Amino acid sequence: MKQVARLSLCVALSVSCLSASDKTDRHVLQHDDPEYPAIAAKNNLHGVVKLRIWIAPDGSIRRVEYIGGHPLLAESAVKAVKNWRYETAKQTSTQIVEVPF
């Protein structure tokens, strides 16, 4: 009986984790452009920084994870994206965004 209870608890936790981070495309309502780093300008660096973001139900950014792009551009992209606002939703969602430089 204890094994069934443990299994039920594990399944319930797994389902709640999956539904809390369903990947959906929520529309951005406000976004700041990233600041072009001086070192990147000096070296004439351009490109795209790819980030995974977790959007809270109220539309604020809960977490940002760097996925790819030039490391000299990453910090500026993360800083800008943390200030973005998305439309509200019933639950937290994740999205992949690309920030061009």
N, C-alpha and C positions, 0 to 999 in steps of 0.2 A: 504494500500500500504506500509506503514511503517513497518507493521508486516512482510510482505513478504520480504522486504529488510533486516530486522533484522534476519529473519530465514535463508535467503540465506548467510548472512555474518557468522552466527554461523556454518552452514554446511561447508562453505569454510574453516573456521578456524579449524574445527574439522578434516577435511580431510587432511589439510596441516600438522597438528600436528601428525596425524597417519602416514603419509608417511615420515615425517622427522625422525621418530623413529622406523621404521620398523625393526623387529628383523631378522637379517640375520647372517650367519656364515661367517665372513670375516676372512681371514687367517692372523695370526700373523707373522710379518716379523722379529721383534726384541723383545726379552723379557729378562728382568733382573730377576734373581732368587732373592727371598726375603731374607733379612738378618734374620737369626734365632735369635730371641730376647734372651738375656742372662737369663732373668727370666724364659722363657719357657724351655731353656736348663737345668737350675738348677732344675726345677720341672719335667723334662723329658716329656714335653708336645709335642704331635704330633697330626696331624690331617689335615683337609682341611678347608680353608676359602673360602666361596662362595661370589662372588661379581657380581653386575650388572654394566656394563660399557657402556658408551656412546662414540662411536667412530666418530670423525669428518671426513668429506669427505677426508681430507688429510692424514688420518690414525693415527693421534694423539688421545690421550685419552682426551676427553672433561670433563667427569665426572665419578666418581667412587662411588658406593653405597654399603655399607656392608650389606650382606643378612644373613650370618650365619657362624658358626665356632667359635672356641675358641676366646674370646675377647683379650687375651694376644697375639694372633698371627695376629689379624686383622690389626693393624696399620702398621706392617711390610709388609703385603700383599698389602694393599692399596698403600703404598709408592712405592713398586716395580712396580705395575701395571700401575701407572701413567706415567712411563717411557716407557711402551711398545709402539710399532708401528705396525700398521696393514696396509694391502693393501688399496689403495685408492678406493673410490667409489663415486657415484654421490651425495649421501646424507648421513646425519648422521644416524647411526644405533646403536642398542643396542645389547648386548650379555651378557650371563651369563658365568662367568669363575670360575674355581676352582683352587685355589693355594694350592698345597700340602706342608706340613711341615714334 
